[in-house]
Amino acid sequence: MEEKKEVRISKIRDSKSEFILNAALTVFSRKGIYDTNLEDIAVEAGFSKAALYNYYQNKESIIYNLYIREINNFIDKLQNSIEYSINEMQSFEENIRRYSFLAFKTFQRHFNFTMSMNLLEVFESQRKNKHTYLICQRDKYYEQGLSKIILWAKEKDEITSSFPNISLCRVIDSIITAVMLGWIKDEKIGYIEKAVEDLISLLVNGVKKL
């Protein structure tokens, strides 16, 4: 059956939107967020500036959509990739190893982009529109990977802590974030494999045995 015209148009639009995001990421990583304007992105993507407005209304919208795309890519890899997928049959240590390694590798891939931006400032500008709700929902979904890991570990008595699961999620996520913030401060990526093993040692053995 021939594909409907509306479906073809939608696919073309999605493809062009994705192309613009890739172009924006390239320019952001090269010039930084604050020194990049829409014209720079349009040139990189091969669009006119006027045509770019048909897809994204401003630079903040592009940054927001890049952020959402990376969350979705992260979740997809946790669920479907051979290298990073988590599941209830694996040990707590193995699931955490895969989760944290993916988090650090994702950060490494976009280090220059991350170094040049402040997401809080971007999202503050979006506070009064529909994006705020989506950000909250996506952040909750982002945590589902850790929530599942902790739930499976408790079911197998690998974790006996009485702390609520969401609290444990926040603790683990805070440690991962702290490592990334250290790399931002040092302006270079550390040794990812060591960071992962140090994280696992901390979670399994506690601070005194590091």
C-alpha positions as CSV (number, residue, x, y, z in Angstrom):
1,M,0.0,0.0,0.0
2,E,1.3,3.4,-1.0
3,E,2.4,5.5,1.9
4,K,0.0,8.3,2.7
5,K,1.2,11.8,1.8
6,E,0.8,13.0,5.3
7,V,3.0,10.3,6.6
8,R,5.7,11.0,4.0
9,I,5.6,14.7,4.9
10,S,5.9,13.9,8.6
11,K,8.9,11.6,8.0
12,I,10.6,14.3,5.9
13,R,10.0,16.9,8.5
14,D,11.4,14.6,11.3
15,S,14.4,13.9,9.2
16,K,15.2,17.5,8.6
17,S,14.6,18.3,12.3
18,E,17.1,15.7,13.2
19,F,19.6,17.0,10.7
20,I,19.3,20.5,12.2
21,L,19.9,19.1,15.7
22,N,23.0,17.3,14.5
23,A,24.3,20.5,12.8
24,A,23.6,22.5,16.0
25,L,25.5,20.0,18.1
26,T,28.5,20.3,15.8
27,V,28.4,24.1,16.0
28,F,27.8,24.2,19.8
29,S,30.8,21.9,20.3
30,R,33.0,24.0,18.1
31,K,32.0,27.5,19.1
32,G,30.2,27.1,22.4
33,I,26.5,27.8,23.3
34,Y,26.8,31.5,23.8
35,D,28.9,32.3,20.8
36,T,26.5,30.4,18.5
37,N,23.5,32.0,16.8
38,L,20.8,30.6,14.6
39,E,22.5,31.7,11.4
40,D,25.6,29.6,12.3
41,I,23.3,26.6,12.8
42,A,21.5,27.3,9.5
43,V,24.8,27.5,7.6
44,E,26.0,24.2,9.1
45,A,22.7,22.5,8.2
46,G,22.5,24.0,4.7
47,F,19.3,25.9,5.5
48,S,18.4,29.5,5.2
49,K,17.8,31.2,8.5
50,A,14.1,31.7,7.5
51,A,13.7,28.0,6.8
52,L,15.2,27.1,10.1
53,Y,12.3,29.0,11.9
54,N,9.9,26.4,10.3
55,Y,11.5,23.8,12.6
56,Y,12.8,25.6,15.7
57,Q,11.7,29.0,17.0
58,N,14.9,29.9,18.8
59,K,18.3,28.5,20.0
60,E,16.8,27.5,23.4
61,S,14.3,25.3,21.6
62,I,17.1,23.5,19.8
63,I,19.1,23.0,23.0
64,Y,16.0,21.7,24.7
65,N,15.3,19.2,21.9
66,L,18.9,18.0,21.9
67,Y,18.6,17.4,25.7
68,I,15.4,15.4,25.2
69,R,16.9,13.4,22.3
70,E,19.9,12.4,24.4
71,I,17.6,11.2,27.3
72,N,15.6,9.1,24.8
73,N,18.8,7.7,23.3
74,F,20.1,6.9,26.8
75,I,16.9,5.0,27.7
76,D,16.8,3.2,24.4
77,K,20.4,1.9,25.0
78,L,19.5,0.8,28.5
79,Q,16.6,-1.2,27.2
80,N,17.9,-2.6,23.9
81,S,21.7,-2.4,23.4
82,I,23.8,-5.5,23.9
83,E,26.6,-3.5,25.6
84,Y,24.6,-1.4,27.9
85,S,21.2,-3.1,28.5
86,I,20.2,-3.7,32.1
87,N,17.9,-6.6,33.2
88,E,16.8,-8.5,36.3
89,M,19.0,-11.5,35.6
90,Q,22.2,-9.5,36.0
91,S,23.8,-8.7,39.3
92,F,23.4,-5.2,40.9
93,E,27.1,-4.6,40.2
94,E,26.8,-5.5,36.5
95,N,23.7,-3.3,36.1
96,I,25.3,-0.4,37.8
97,R,28.5,-0.9,35.7
98,R,26.5,-0.7,32.5
99,Y,24.3,2.2,33.6
100,S,27.2,4.3,34.9
101,F,29.5,3.5,31.9
102,L,26.8,4.6,29.5
103,A,26.2,7.8,31.5
104,F,29.9,8.6,31.4
105,K,30.3,7.7,27.7
106,T,27.3,9.9,26.8
107,F,28.8,12.8,28.8
108,Q,32.2,12.2,27.1
109,R,30.7,12.3,23.6
110,H,29.2,15.8,24.3
111,F,31.8,17.1,26.7
112,N,32.5,20.3,24.7
113,F,28.8,20.9,24.3
114,T,28.3,20.5,28.1
115,M,31.2,22.7,29.0
116,S,29.7,25.6,27.1
117,M,26.2,25.6,28.5
118,N,24.1,25.9,31.6
119,L,20.9,23.8,31.2
120,L,19.3,25.5,34.2
121,E,19.4,28.9,32.4
122,V,18.0,27.3,29.2
123,F,15.1,25.6,31.0
124,E,14.4,28.7,33.1
125,S,13.6,30.5,29.9
126,Q,11.1,27.7,29.1
127,R,9.5,27.7,32.5
128,K,6.2,29.3,31.5
129,N,5.4,27.1,28.5
130,K,4.6,23.5,27.8
131,H,8.3,22.4,27.9
132,T,8.4,22.6,31.7
133,Y,6.0,19.7,32.1
134,L,7.8,17.6,29.5
135,I,11.2,18.2,31.2
136,C,9.8,17.0,34.5
137,Q,8.3,13.9,32.9
138,R,11.4,13.1,30.9
139,D,13.5,13.4,34.1
140,K,11.3,11.0,35.9
141,Y,11.5,8.5,33.0
142,Y,15.3,9.0,33.0
143,E,15.4,7.7,36.5
144,Q,13.6,4.5,35.6
145,G,16.8,2.8,34.8
146,L,18.1,3.2,38.3
147,S,14.7,2.5,39.8
148,K,14.7,-0.9,38.1
149,I,18.2,-1.7,39.1
150,I,17.5,-1.0,42.7
151,L,14.2,-2.9,42.7
152,W,15.8,-6.0,41.2
153,A,18.6,-5.8,43.7
154,K,16.3,-5.6,46.6
155,E,14.2,-8.6,45.3
156,K,17.5,-10.6,45.3
157,D,18.6,-9.3,48.7
158,E,21.6,-7.7,47.1
159,I,20.5,-4.4,48.7
160,T,19.1,-4.6,52.2
161,S,18.8,-0.9,52.9
162,S,15.5,0.4,54.1
163,F,16.0,3.7,52.2
164,P,13.2,4.3,49.8
165,N,14.1,3.4,46.2
166,I,13.8,6.9,45.0
167,S,16.2,8.1,47.6
168,L,18.8,5.5,46.5
169,C,18.2,6.6,42.9
170,R,19.1,10.1,43.9
171,V,22.2,9.1,45.8
172,I,23.6,7.1,42.9
173,D,22.7,9.7,40.4
174,S,24.3,12.4,42.6
175,I,27.6,10.5,42.7
176,I,27.6,10.1,39.0
177,T,26.9,13.8,38.6
178,A,29.6,14.7,41.0
179,V,32.2,12.8,38.9
180,M,31.0,14.7,35.8
181,L,31.2,18.0,37.6
182,G,34.7,17.2,38.6
183,W,35.6,16.7,34.9
184,I,34.0,20.0,34.0
185,K,36.1,21.7,36.7
186,D,39.2,20.1,35.5
187,E,38.2,20.8,31.9
188,K,39.0,17.2,30.8
189,I,37.5,13.8,30.9
190,G,38.9,11.4,33.5
191,Y,39.5,7.7,33.1
192,I,36.0,6.3,32.7
193,E,36.7,2.7,33.6
194,K,38.3,3.8,36.9
195,A,35.4,6.1,37.7
196,V,32.9,3.2,37.1
197,E,34.9,0.8,39.3
198,D,35.3,3.4,42.0
199,L,31.5,4.0,42.0
200,I,30.8,0.3,42.3
201,S,33.3,-0.1,45.1
202,L,31.7,2.8,46.9
203,L,28.2,1.4,46.5
204,V,29.1,-2.2,47.4
205,N,31.7,-1.7,50.1
206,G,31.0,1.7,51.5
207,V,33.2,4.8,52.1
208,K,35.5,3.2,54.6
209,K,36.7,0.5,52.2
210,L,37.5,2.7,49.3
